[in-house]
Amino acid sequence: MNKLIFSVLLVLFVAGLFIFFTEDVVGLAPKPISNCNRVAPTITAYTSANQSAPGTQLIYPIQITNNNVGPGCGTTQFNLLDVNIHGWITIISTPTFDLCSGSGYCNTTWIYYRITSPLNAQPATYDFYLIGFETGQMQASVIRVDYII
């Protein structure tokens, strides 16, 4: 098992989440709520330039969409966590936020994910993972962004 995936599993296990991976979406049994179909959020990273010199900060715009459907869903709190590399600096601009369910302007938000490499980073492609999940629920989505030196 990939060491990074093991780290993600360990972090989520310690947080009380038991997971199984299905491609990029993590599936878990949601808490039953009447008239609400709980679905993992959609997370999309937009990058125009992900290559830079060591010691440089790159900024990744990230879009998160609440995919819950049904009149019983209402507004829901979501969270973003990241898995980073020792010695690198990562900042999620808004790690916790509320989104309404259904379609419309209030079911999607944008945040910024900032990654700064150390000055001694070697030329390579480095992978970073963002995990988005709904507070109190057991489904999540995982995306990868690359930083290239």
PyMOL CGO cylinders between C-alpha atoms (Angstrom):
from pymol import cmd
from pymol.cgo import CYLINDER

trace = [
    CYLINDER, 0.00, 0.00, 0.00, 1.29, 3.43, -0.90, 0.3, 1, 1, 1, 1, 1, 1,
    CYLINDER, 1.29, 3.43, -0.90, 2.79, 5.17, 2.16, 0.3, 1, 1, 1, 1, 1, 1,
    CYLINDER, 2.79, 5.17, 2.16, 0.74, 8.34, 1.54, 0.3, 1, 1, 1, 1, 1, 1,
    CYLINDER, 0.74, 8.34, 1.54, -2.54, 6.45, 1.24, 0.3, 1, 1, 1, 1, 1, 1,
    CYLINDER, -2.54, 6.45, 1.24, -1.64, 4.57, 4.44, 0.3, 1, 1, 1, 1, 1, 1,
    CYLINDER, -1.64, 4.57, 4.44, -1.09, 7.97, 6.14, 0.3, 1, 1, 1, 1, 1, 1,
    CYLINDER, -1.09, 7.97, 6.14, -4.48, 9.21, 4.94, 0.3, 1, 1, 1, 1, 1, 1,
    CYLINDER, -4.48, 9.21, 4.94, -6.13, 6.02, 6.18, 0.3, 1, 1, 1, 1, 1, 1,
    CYLINDER, -6.13, 6.02, 6.18, -4.36, 6.31, 9.53, 0.3, 1, 1, 1, 1, 1, 1,
    CYLINDER, -4.36, 6.31, 9.53, -5.40, 9.96, 9.98, 0.3, 1, 1, 1, 1, 1, 1,
    CYLINDER, -5.40, 9.96, 9.98, -9.02, 9.17, 9.13, 0.3, 1, 1, 1, 1, 1, 1,
    CYLINDER, -9.02, 9.17, 9.13, -9.01, 6.01, 11.27, 0.3, 1, 1, 1, 1, 1, 1,
    CYLINDER, -9.01, 6.01, 11.27, -7.79, 8.01, 14.26, 0.3, 1, 1, 1, 1, 1, 1,
    CYLINDER, -7.79, 8.01, 14.26, -10.53, 10.58, 13.55, 0.3, 1, 1, 1, 1, 1, 1,
    CYLINDER, -10.53, 10.58, 13.55, -13.09, 7.78, 13.81, 0.3, 1, 1, 1, 1, 1, 1,
    CYLINDER, -13.09, 7.78, 13.81, -13.74, 7.35, 10.11, 0.3, 1, 1, 1, 1, 1, 1,
    CYLINDER, -13.74, 7.35, 10.11, -13.54, 3.85, 8.63, 0.3, 1, 1, 1, 1, 1, 1,
    CYLINDER, -13.54, 3.85, 8.63, -13.00, 4.00, 4.88, 0.3, 1, 1, 1, 1, 1, 1,
    CYLINDER, -13.00, 4.00, 4.88, -12.78, 2.08, 1.67, 0.3, 1, 1, 1, 1, 1, 1,
    CYLINDER, -12.78, 2.08, 1.67, -11.47, 3.72, -1.51, 0.3, 1, 1, 1, 1, 1, 1,
    CYLINDER, -11.47, 3.72, -1.51, -13.36, 3.70, -4.81, 0.3, 1, 1, 1, 1, 1, 1,
    CYLINDER, -13.36, 3.70, -4.81, -11.27, 5.64, -7.33, 0.3, 1, 1, 1, 1, 1, 1,
    CYLINDER, -11.27, 5.64, -7.33, -11.21, 9.27, -6.11, 0.3, 1, 1, 1, 1, 1, 1,
    CYLINDER, -11.21, 9.27, -6.11, -14.29, 9.08, -3.88, 0.3, 1, 1, 1, 1, 1, 1,
    CYLINDER, -14.29, 9.08, -3.88, -14.19, 7.55, -0.44, 0.3, 1, 1, 1, 1, 1, 1,
    CYLINDER, -14.19, 7.55, -0.44, -17.39, 5.70, 0.40, 0.3, 1, 1, 1, 1, 1, 1,
    CYLINDER, -17.39, 5.70, 0.40, -18.71, 5.26, 3.90, 0.3, 1, 1, 1, 1, 1, 1,
    CYLINDER, -18.71, 5.26, 3.90, -22.11, 4.55, 5.40, 0.3, 1, 1, 1, 1, 1, 1,
    CYLINDER, -22.11, 4.55, 5.40, -23.90, 7.89, 5.96, 0.3, 1, 1, 1, 1, 1, 1,
    CYLINDER, -23.90, 7.89, 5.96, -26.13, 8.56, 8.93, 0.3, 1, 1, 1, 1, 1, 1,
    CYLINDER, -26.13, 8.56, 8.93, -29.76, 8.14, 7.86, 0.3, 1, 1, 1, 1, 1, 1,
    CYLINDER, -29.76, 8.14, 7.86, -31.66, 11.42, 7.57, 0.3, 1, 1, 1, 1, 1, 1,
    CYLINDER, -31.66, 11.42, 7.57, -35.22, 11.53, 6.32, 0.3, 1, 1, 1, 1, 1, 1,
    CYLINDER, -35.22, 11.53, 6.32, -35.82, 13.17, 2.96, 0.3, 1, 1, 1, 1, 1, 1,
    CYLINDER, -35.82, 13.17, 2.96, -32.11, 13.73, 2.32, 0.3, 1, 1, 1, 1, 1, 1,
    CYLINDER, -32.11, 13.73, 2.32, -29.77, 11.78, 0.08, 0.3, 1, 1, 1, 1, 1, 1,
    CYLINDER, -29.77, 11.78, 0.08, -26.25, 12.42, 1.47, 0.3, 1, 1, 1, 1, 1, 1,
    CYLINDER, -26.25, 12.42, 1.47, -23.56, 12.35, -1.23, 0.3, 1, 1, 1, 1, 1, 1,
    CYLINDER, -23.56, 12.35, -1.23, -19.83, 13.08, -1.02, 0.3, 1, 1, 1, 1, 1, 1,
    CYLINDER, -19.83, 13.08, -1.02, -18.96, 16.63, -2.13, 0.3, 1, 1, 1, 1, 1, 1,
    CYLINDER, -18.96, 16.63, -2.13, -17.36, 17.38, -5.49, 0.3, 1, 1, 1, 1, 1, 1,
    CYLINDER, -17.36, 17.38, -5.49, -13.91, 18.95, -5.17, 0.3, 1, 1, 1, 1, 1, 1,
    CYLINDER, -13.91, 18.95, -5.17, -12.21, 20.43, -8.23, 0.3, 1, 1, 1, 1, 1, 1,
    CYLINDER, -12.21, 20.43, -8.23, -8.75, 22.00, -8.41, 0.3, 1, 1, 1, 1, 1, 1,
    CYLINDER, -8.75, 22.00, -8.41, -8.00, 24.63, -11.03, 0.3, 1, 1, 1, 1, 1, 1,
    CYLINDER, -8.00, 24.63, -11.03, -4.36, 25.25, -11.83, 0.3, 1, 1, 1, 1, 1, 1,
    CYLINDER, -4.36, 25.25, -11.83, -2.82, 27.35, -14.53, 0.3, 1, 1, 1, 1, 1, 1,
    CYLINDER, -2.82, 27.35, -14.53, 0.77, 26.89, -13.38, 0.3, 1, 1, 1, 1, 1, 1,
    CYLINDER, 0.77, 26.89, -13.38, 1.87, 24.19, -10.97, 0.3, 1, 1, 1, 1, 1, 1,
    CYLINDER, 1.87, 24.19, -10.97, 5.61, 24.41, -11.65, 0.3, 1, 1, 1, 1, 1, 1,
    CYLINDER, 5.61, 24.41, -11.65, 7.95, 26.68, -9.76, 0.3, 1, 1, 1, 1, 1, 1,
    CYLINDER, 7.95, 26.68, -9.76, 11.38, 27.07, -8.21, 0.3, 1, 1, 1, 1, 1, 1,
    CYLINDER, 11.38, 27.07, -8.21, 12.11, 25.80, -4.68, 0.3, 1, 1, 1, 1, 1, 1,
    CYLINDER, 12.11, 25.80, -4.68, 10.88, 28.12, -1.92, 0.3, 1, 1, 1, 1, 1, 1,
    CYLINDER, 10.88, 28.12, -1.92, 8.02, 29.48, -4.01, 0.3, 1, 1, 1, 1, 1, 1,
    CYLINDER, 8.02, 29.48, -4.01, 4.36, 29.54, -2.98, 0.3, 1, 1, 1, 1, 1, 1,
    CYLINDER, 4.36, 29.54, -2.98, 1.84, 28.24, -5.50, 0.3, 1, 1, 1, 1, 1, 1,
    CYLINDER, 1.84, 28.24, -5.50, -1.87, 29.00, -5.11, 0.3, 1, 1, 1, 1, 1, 1,
    CYLINDER, -1.87, 29.00, -5.11, -4.52, 26.49, -6.23, 0.3, 1, 1, 1, 1, 1, 1,
    CYLINDER, -4.52, 26.49, -6.23, -8.15, 27.68, -6.53, 0.3, 1, 1, 1, 1, 1, 1,
    CYLINDER, -8.15, 27.68, -6.53, -10.40, 24.87, -5.26, 0.3, 1, 1, 1, 1, 1, 1,
    CYLINDER, -10.40, 24.87, -5.26, -14.16, 24.59, -5.90, 0.3, 1, 1, 1, 1, 1, 1,
    CYLINDER, -14.16, 24.59, -5.90, -16.32, 22.54, -3.52, 0.3, 1, 1, 1, 1, 1, 1,
    CYLINDER, -16.32, 22.54, -3.52, -19.94, 21.59, -4.28, 0.3, 1, 1, 1, 1, 1, 1,
    CYLINDER, -19.94, 21.59, -4.28, -22.50, 20.12, -1.88, 0.3, 1, 1, 1, 1, 1, 1,
    CYLINDER, -22.50, 20.12, -1.88, -24.15, 17.21, -3.73, 0.3, 1, 1, 1, 1, 1, 1,
    CYLINDER, -24.15, 17.21, -3.73, -26.78, 16.42, -1.09, 0.3, 1, 1, 1, 1, 1, 1,
    CYLINDER, -26.78, 16.42, -1.09, -30.29, 16.22, -2.57, 0.3, 1, 1, 1, 1, 1, 1,
    CYLINDER, -30.29, 16.22, -2.57, -33.66, 16.42, -0.87, 0.3, 1, 1, 1, 1, 1, 1,
    CYLINDER, -33.66, 16.42, -0.87, -35.84, 18.78, 1.16, 0.3, 1, 1, 1, 1, 1, 1,
    CYLINDER, -35.84, 18.78, 1.16, -34.50, 17.43, 4.47, 0.3, 1, 1, 1, 1, 1, 1,
    CYLINDER, -34.50, 17.43, 4.47, -30.87, 18.34, 3.78, 0.3, 1, 1, 1, 1, 1, 1,
    CYLINDER, -30.87, 18.34, 3.78, -30.77, 22.07, 4.47, 0.3, 1, 1, 1, 1, 1, 1,
    CYLINDER, -30.77, 22.07, 4.47, -27.45, 23.85, 5.02, 0.3, 1, 1, 1, 1, 1, 1,
    CYLINDER, -27.45, 23.85, 5.02, -24.51, 21.64, 5.92, 0.3, 1, 1, 1, 1, 1, 1,
    CYLINDER, -24.51, 21.64, 5.92, -21.03, 22.24, 7.33, 0.3, 1, 1, 1, 1, 1, 1,
    CYLINDER, -21.03, 22.24, 7.33, -18.12, 20.86, 5.28, 0.3, 1, 1, 1, 1, 1, 1,
    CYLINDER, -18.12, 20.86, 5.28, -14.44, 20.45, 6.12, 0.3, 1, 1, 1, 1, 1, 1,
    CYLINDER, -14.44, 20.45, 6.12, -11.21, 20.22, 4.12, 0.3, 1, 1, 1, 1, 1, 1,
    CYLINDER, -11.21, 20.22, 4.12, -8.08, 18.48, 5.35, 0.3, 1, 1, 1, 1, 1, 1,
    CYLINDER, -8.08, 18.48, 5.35, -4.82, 18.05, 3.50, 0.3, 1, 1, 1, 1, 1, 1,
    CYLINDER, -4.82, 18.05, 3.50, -2.05, 15.50, 3.44, 0.3, 1, 1, 1, 1, 1, 1,
    CYLINDER, -2.05, 15.50, 3.44, 1.23, 17.28, 2.99, 0.3, 1, 1, 1, 1, 1, 1,
    CYLINDER, 1.23, 17.28, 2.99, 4.94, 16.55, 2.92, 0.3, 1, 1, 1, 1, 1, 1,
    CYLINDER, 4.94, 16.55, 2.92, 7.20, 17.16, 5.93, 0.3, 1, 1, 1, 1, 1, 1,
    CYLINDER, 7.20, 17.16, 5.93, 9.04, 20.46, 5.51, 0.3, 1, 1, 1, 1, 1, 1,
    CYLINDER, 9.04, 20.46, 5.51, 6.50, 21.95, 3.10, 0.3, 1, 1, 1, 1, 1, 1,
    CYLINDER, 6.50, 21.95, 3.10, 4.04, 24.67, 4.14, 0.3, 1, 1, 1, 1, 1, 1,
    CYLINDER, 4.04, 24.67, 4.14, 0.38, 24.22, 3.18, 0.3, 1, 1, 1, 1, 1, 1,
    CYLINDER, 0.38, 24.22, 3.18, -2.52, 26.52, 3.99, 0.3, 1, 1, 1, 1, 1, 1,
    CYLINDER, -2.52, 26.52, 3.99, -6.22, 25.95, 3.31, 0.3, 1, 1, 1, 1, 1, 1,
    CYLINDER, -6.22, 25.95, 3.31, -7.80, 29.42, 3.23, 0.3, 1, 1, 1, 1, 1, 1,
    CYLINDER, -7.80, 29.42, 3.23, -11.14, 28.24, 4.67, 0.3, 1, 1, 1, 1, 1, 1,
    CYLINDER, -11.14, 28.24, 4.67, -10.97, 24.72, 6.11, 0.3, 1, 1, 1, 1, 1, 1,
    CYLINDER, -10.97, 24.72, 6.11, -14.59, 24.74, 7.42, 0.3, 1, 1, 1, 1, 1, 1,
    CYLINDER, -14.59, 24.74, 7.42, -17.60, 26.28, 5.65, 0.3, 1, 1, 1, 1, 1, 1,
    CYLINDER, -17.60, 26.28, 5.65, -21.37, 25.95, 5.21, 0.3, 1, 1, 1, 1, 1, 1,
    CYLINDER, -21.37, 25.95, 5.21, -23.10, 25.05, 1.93, 0.3, 1, 1, 1, 1, 1, 1,
    CYLINDER, -23.10, 25.05, 1.93, -26.80, 24.65, 1.14, 0.3, 1, 1, 1, 1, 1, 1,
    CYLINDER, -26.80, 24.65, 1.14, -28.07, 21.54, -0.62, 0.3, 1, 1, 1, 1, 1, 1,
    CYLINDER, -28.07, 21.54, -0.62, -29.59, 21.31, -4.10, 0.3, 1, 1, 1, 1, 1, 1,
    CYLINDER, -29.59, 21.31, -4.10, -28.69, 23.50, -7.01, 0.3, 1, 1, 1, 1, 1, 1,
    CYLINDER, -28.69, 23.50, -7.01, -28.07, 27.22, -6.92, 0.3, 1, 1, 1, 1, 1, 1,
    CYLINDER, -28.07, 27.22, -6.92, -25.40, 29.68, -5.94, 0.3, 1, 1, 1, 1, 1, 1,
    CYLINDER, -25.40, 29.68, -5.94, -25.22, 28.65, -2.25, 0.3, 1, 1, 1, 1, 1, 1,
    CYLINDER, -25.22, 28.65, -2.25, -24.28, 24.98, -2.82, 0.3, 1, 1, 1, 1, 1, 1,
    CYLINDER, -24.28, 24.98, -2.82, -20.79, 25.81, -4.17, 0.3, 1, 1, 1, 1, 1, 1,
    CYLINDER, -20.79, 25.81, -4.17, -17.86, 27.75, -2.74, 0.3, 1, 1, 1, 1, 1, 1,
    CYLINDER, -17.86, 27.75, -2.74, -14.25, 28.52, -3.63, 0.3, 1, 1, 1, 1, 1, 1,
    CYLINDER, -14.25, 28.52, -3.63, -11.24, 28.33, -1.36, 0.3, 1, 1, 1, 1, 1, 1,
    CYLINDER, -11.24, 28.33, -1.36, -7.51, 28.66, -1.98, 0.3, 1, 1, 1, 1, 1, 1,
    CYLINDER, -7.51, 28.66, -1.98, -4.94, 25.99, -1.25, 0.3, 1, 1, 1, 1, 1, 1,
    CYLINDER, -4.94, 25.99, -1.25, -1.44, 27.44, -0.87, 0.3, 1, 1, 1, 1, 1, 1,
    CYLINDER, -1.44, 27.44, -0.87, 1.67, 25.27, -1.05, 0.3, 1, 1, 1, 1, 1, 1,
    CYLINDER, 1.67, 25.27, -1.05, 5.21, 26.50, -0.40, 0.3, 1, 1, 1, 1, 1, 1,
    CYLINDER, 5.21, 26.50, -0.40, 8.13, 24.19, -1.11, 0.3, 1, 1, 1, 1, 1, 1,
    CYLINDER, 8.13, 24.19, -1.11, 11.29, 24.24, 1.00, 0.3, 1, 1, 1, 1, 1, 1,
    CYLINDER, 11.29, 24.24, 1.00, 14.36, 25.96, -0.43, 0.3, 1, 1, 1, 1, 1, 1,
    CYLINDER, 14.36, 25.96, -0.43, 16.18, 22.60, -0.63, 0.3, 1, 1, 1, 1, 1, 1,
    CYLINDER, 16.18, 22.60, -0.63, 13.41, 20.74, -2.52, 0.3, 1, 1, 1, 1, 1, 1,
    CYLINDER, 13.41, 20.74, -2.52, 14.79, 18.62, -5.37, 0.3, 1, 1, 1, 1, 1, 1,
    CYLINDER, 14.79, 18.62, -5.37, 13.39, 18.68, -8.93, 0.3, 1, 1, 1, 1, 1, 1,
    CYLINDER, 13.39, 18.68, -8.93, 10.42, 16.28, -9.01, 0.3, 1, 1, 1, 1, 1, 1,
    CYLINDER, 10.42, 16.28, -9.01, 6.63, 16.14, -9.05, 0.3, 1, 1, 1, 1, 1, 1,
    CYLINDER, 6.63, 16.14, -9.05, 5.18, 16.24, -5.53, 0.3, 1, 1, 1, 1, 1, 1,
    CYLINDER, 5.18, 16.24, -5.53, 1.61, 15.10, -4.81, 0.3, 1, 1, 1, 1, 1, 1,
    CYLINDER, 1.61, 15.10, -4.81, -0.67, 16.73, -2.26, 0.3, 1, 1, 1, 1, 1, 1,
    CYLINDER, -0.67, 16.73, -2.26, -4.14, 15.47, -1.32, 0.3, 1, 1, 1, 1, 1, 1,
    CYLINDER, -4.14, 15.47, -1.32, -7.23, 17.37, -0.17, 0.3, 1, 1, 1, 1, 1, 1,
    CYLINDER, -7.23, 17.37, -0.17, -9.99, 15.47, 1.62, 0.3, 1, 1, 1, 1, 1, 1,
    CYLINDER, -9.99, 15.47, 1.62, -13.45, 17.08, 1.71, 0.3, 1, 1, 1, 1, 1, 1,
    CYLINDER, -13.45, 17.08, 1.71, -16.21, 15.77, 3.96, 0.3, 1, 1, 1, 1, 1, 1,
    CYLINDER, -16.21, 15.77, 3.96, -19.45, 16.80, 5.60, 0.3, 1, 1, 1, 1, 1, 1,
    CYLINDER, -19.45, 16.80, 5.60, -19.36, 17.32, 9.38, 0.3, 1, 1, 1, 1, 1, 1,
    CYLINDER, -19.36, 17.32, 9.38, -21.00, 14.39, 11.14, 0.3, 1, 1, 1, 1, 1, 1,
    CYLINDER, -21.00, 14.39, 11.14, -21.27, 12.28, 7.99, 0.3, 1, 1, 1, 1, 1, 1,
    CYLINDER, -21.27, 12.28, 7.99, -19.16, 9.41, 6.78, 0.3, 1, 1, 1, 1, 1, 1,
    CYLINDER, -19.16, 9.41, 6.78, -18.52, 10.08, 3.09, 0.3, 1, 1, 1, 1, 1, 1,
    CYLINDER, -18.52, 10.08, 3.09, -15.70, 12.11, 1.61, 0.3, 1, 1, 1, 1, 1, 1,
    CYLINDER, -15.70, 12.11, 1.61, -13.98, 13.03, -1.64, 0.3, 1, 1, 1, 1, 1, 1,
    CYLINDER, -13.98, 13.03, -1.64, -10.23, 13.09, -2.23, 0.3, 1, 1, 1, 1, 1, 1,
    CYLINDER, -10.23, 13.09, -2.23, -8.38, 15.05, -4.91, 0.3, 1, 1, 1, 1, 1, 1,
    CYLINDER, -8.38, 15.05, -4.91, -4.71, 15.35, -5.77, 0.3, 1, 1, 1, 1, 1, 1,
    CYLINDER, -4.71, 15.35, -5.77, -2.82, 18.48, -6.79, 0.3, 1, 1, 1, 1, 1, 1,
    CYLINDER, -2.82, 18.48, -6.79, 0.75, 18.44, -8.08, 0.3, 1, 1, 1, 1, 1, 1,
    CYLINDER, 0.75, 18.44, -8.08, 3.61, 20.79, -7.36, 0.3, 1, 1, 1, 1, 1, 1,
    CYLINDER, 3.61, 20.79, -7.36, 6.44, 20.47, -9.86, 0.3, 1, 1, 1, 1, 1, 1,
    CYLINDER, 6.44, 20.47, -9.86, 9.99, 21.70, -9.31, 0.3, 1, 1, 1, 1, 1, 1,
]
cmd.load_cgo(trace, "trace")
